[in-house]
Amino acid sequence: MEADRLAPLEAALEEEGLLATRDDDENALRIAFKSEGDRYFIVSYRDDPNFVMIGSGWSLPAEMQPDRAMRIANMLNARKKFVKIALWEQENDVLFTVELCVLTPEEIRPHFGRILDALRDTALEFFSELRV
């Protein structure tokens, strides 16, 4: 039986006082959780045990101009540490992720708070710029 690679991150969530739910399947290990009212996820793929993605997804305003949102995402992608921003125009969504290659998710644990801060700050800045 394979080890639960996301157990260290579940422990980090518990230490932060955050409730999490698991939704594993044959392809991936997944954790969903809320922090400061926002929803986040963690994914590790079974066929790539060193890859871990932590992120959040948001709906874009209906009146959003796709070109403007893309310019803002590109500007932030070039300037921000850690976070990658992707637009899903067909679903009218934006995804903020930190994608890491680690020997074990235990390596992420001491940096978990900083990763969440980076995701939160990038989303706030993206939507602030979008409103200007």
C-alpha positions in Angstrom: 0.0 0.0 0.0 1.4 3.4 -1.0 2.0 6.1 1.7 -0.3 9.0 2.0 1.9 11.7 0.5 -0.5 14.5 1.5 -0.6 13.6 5.2 2.1 16.2 6.0 0.0 18.9 4.4 -3.1 17.7 6.2 -1.1 18.1 9.4 -0.1 21.6 8.4 -3.8 22.5 7.8 -4.7 21.1 11.2 -1.9 23.1 12.8 -3.4 26.2 11.2 -6.8 25.3 12.5 -8.2 24.7 9.0 -10.8 22.1 8.2 -10.1 20.0 5.2 -11.8 17.3 3.2 -10.3 14.6 1.0 -11.4 13.5 -2.4 -8.9 10.9 -3.7 -9.4 8.9 -6.8 -7.3 6.5 -9.0 -5.5 9.5 -10.6 -4.9 11.9 -7.8 -4.9 12.7 -4.1 -6.9 15.9 -3.4 -7.5 18.1 -0.4 -10.0 20.9 -0.3 -10.0 23.5 2.5 -11.0 27.1 3.4 -8.7 29.8 4.8 -10.0 33.2 5.7 -13.3 32.4 3.9 -11.7 31.5 0.6 -11.6 28.0 -0.9 -8.3 26.3 -1.8 -7.1 22.9 -3.0 -4.1 20.7 -2.9 -3.5 18.0 -5.6 -0.8 15.4 -6.0 -1.0 13.0 -9.0 -0.4 9.3 -8.4 1.7 9.0 -11.6 3.9 12.0 -10.6 4.5 11.7 -6.8 6.9 14.6 -6.6 4.5 17.1 -8.1 2.2 19.1 -5.7 -0.1 21.9 -6.7 -1.7 24.2 -4.2 -4.3 26.7 -5.5 -7.6 28.5 -5.6 -10.1 29.1 -8.4 -12.5 32.1 -8.8 -15.3 33.0 -11.1 -14.6 36.1 -13.1 -17.2 38.9 -13.3 -19.7 38.4 -16.2 -18.8 41.8 -17.6 -15.0 41.0 -17.6 -13.1 41.8 -20.7 -11.0 38.7 -21.5 -8.1 40.8 -23.0 -7.9 43.0 -19.9 -7.9 40.0 -17.6 -5.2 38.3 -19.7 -3.0 41.4 -19.6 -3.3 41.6 -15.8 -2.6 37.9 -15.4 0.5 38.2 -17.6 1.8 41.2 -15.7 1.4 39.5 -12.3 2.9 36.2 -13.7 6.0 38.1 -14.6 6.2 39.9 -11.3 4.9 37.6 -8.5 6.9 34.9 -6.7 5.6 31.4 -6.7 2.1 31.9 -8.1 0.9 31.1 -11.6 -2.3 32.6 -13.0 -4.4 30.9 -15.7 -7.6 32.1 -17.3 -10.3 29.6 -18.2 -12.3 31.7 -20.6 -14.8 29.1 -21.5 -15.8 28.7 -17.9 -15.1 32.4 -17.1 -12.8 31.4 -14.3 -9.3 32.3 -13.1 -7.0 29.8 -11.4 -4.1 30.8 -9.0 -1.7 28.0 -8.4 1.7 27.2 -6.8 3.2 24.2 -8.5 6.1 22.4 -6.8 8.4 19.5 -7.3 9.5 18.0 -4.0 10.9 14.8 -2.7 8.1 14.7 -0.1 5.3 17.2 0.8 6.9 17.4 4.2 9.3 19.9 2.5 6.3 22.2 1.9 5.1 22.2 5.5 7.3 24.9 7.0 6.4 27.2 4.0 2.7 26.5 3.9 1.6 29.8 5.4 3.8 31.8 3.0 2.3 29.9 0.1 -1.2 30.6 1.2 -0.3 34.3 1.7 1.2 34.4 -1.8 -2.0 32.9 -3.3 -4.3 35.2 -1.4 -2.3 38.3 -2.1 -2.0 37.5 -5.8 -5.8 36.9 -6.1 -6.5 40.2 -4.2 -4.1 42.1 -6.5 -5.6 40.5 -9.7 -9.2 41.5 -8.8 -8.1 44.9 -7.6 -6.4 45.6 -10.9 -9.4 44.2 -12.8 -11.7 46.8 -11.0 -9.5 49.8 -11.9 
